[in-house]
């Protein structure tokens, strides 16, 4: 079912007030917007979300000129409306408070206590709107010795252990190529908001979500954290190799590299047969995963000597026929042009007021009855200020004009 045939969206009727900037908060709000929520993005007049200027590259308009929307900003702000309000002013605070009281969810990522002086913190708004689901996203959470510190993805990848297990053996610390801690936190936050909305449906009560990049990073260490907790030994860097499975890594080919992901002993036997070395599967050193882990270096050296003799495309054909999970190491351009990505229509274009169409990526949540929507390009700064203030708060155009003259909106 495509967007045009969907009769209702999962979160239709849910209004989200997005006071967040940069990535983790906007990603959470974008996810909710993809699922049908109405998302109102509150931005500072004149400047807006910092990521609007995080370029080049920038989106280009129909004449080929750069717009004010960076590619970074475009990645996290679709399916939203932008309203510019200066809530350092009393009238601005009153507007945001009124919008919060007419919203189901508020997402913010100010420093701990940063919104309290504006009367926009959870405790202040809870007295006015007990059903509000209020999601605070910070670097280190609302409590603990680091609560007052600012938090950024790079910093938390380092402090949260991820950089210690990323990169080549013997190499220096290495971050992941995208801001994965921000994205994971955004997704955890969206899940938390959905749980809180369900709780409110049953009880009528909202609640405060205390979401921390550090918490989410540590939680997502997954098997690497458990490797430590069960042994007392910190895992180290293995490059593209897996700490618990062999062979599960990149391998050299005649024209580059490929990845194989052998997940069990039967697949290993199939892999050996495809390489023309069926006897390896019978070798006592390699017959089970425990042995392959113990003799990792010997086995990988043997495998690499074989895979380096043929090009990637030839190997992937051979291994796919044998039922061995494998694939090329694609660039971003190659990944987006991959036949599977094309078939799943992961690239979409959204109507944009100056560019005509803005590129975007499809929400990967595939619901059979209430599919995700892809209708709004990331908004221009303040694009919907008048529309939202009239629709949500009942202001008149003349009242909005006076607020503009006073610099409130």
HELIX and SHEET records of a PDB file:
HELIX    1   1 UNK A    3  UNK A    5  5                                   3    
HELIX    2   2 UNK A   24  UNK A   34  1                                  11    
HELIX    3   3 UNK A   50  UNK A   53  5                                   4    
HELIX    4   4 UNK A   71  UNK A   74  1                                   4    
HELIX    5   5 UNK A   90  UNK A  101  1                                  12    
HELIX    6   6 UNK A  116  UNK A  118  5                                   3    
HELIX    7   7 UNK A  122  UNK A  128  1                                   7    
HELIX    8   8 UNK A  153  UNK A  159  1                                   7    
HELIX    9   9 UNK A  162  UNK A  165  5                                   4    
HELIX   10  10 UNK A  180  UNK A  203  1                                  24    
HELIX   11  11 UNK A  213  UNK A  219  1                                   7    
HELIX   12  12 UNK A  222  UNK A  231  1                                  10    
HELIX   13  13 UNK A  265  UNK A  275  1                                  11    
HELIX   14  14 UNK A  278  UNK A  282  5                                   5    
HELIX   15  15 UNK A  289  UNK A  294  1                                   6    
HELIX   16  16 UNK A  296  UNK A  307  1                                  12    
HELIX   17  17 UNK A  312  UNK A  321  1                                  10    
HELIX   18  18 UNK A  332  UNK A  336  1                                   5    
HELIX   19  19 UNK A  339  UNK A  343  1                                   5    
HELIX   20  20 UNK A  385  UNK A  393  1                                   9    
HELIX   21  21 UNK A  397  UNK A  405  1                                   9    
SHEET    1   A 6 UNK A  81  UNK A  84  0                                        
SHEET    2   A 6 UNK A  38  UNK A  43  1                                        
SHEET    3   A 6 UNK A  15  UNK A  18  1                                        
SHEET    4   A 6 UNK A 105  UNK A 108  1                                        
SHEET    5   A 6 UNK A 133  UNK A 138  1                                        
SHEET    6   A 6 UNK A 207  UNK A 212  1                                        
SHEET    1   B 2 UNK A  58  UNK A  60  0                                        
SHEET    2   B 2 UNK A  66  UNK A  70 -1                                        
SHEET    1   C 3 UNK A 248  UNK A 253  0                                        
SHEET    2   C 3 UNK A 256  UNK A 261 -1                                        
SHEET    3   C 3 UNK A 326  UNK A 328 -1                                        
SHEET    1   D 2 UNK A 347  UNK A 352  0                                        
SHEET    2   D 2 UNK A 356  UNK A 361 -1                                        
END                                                                             
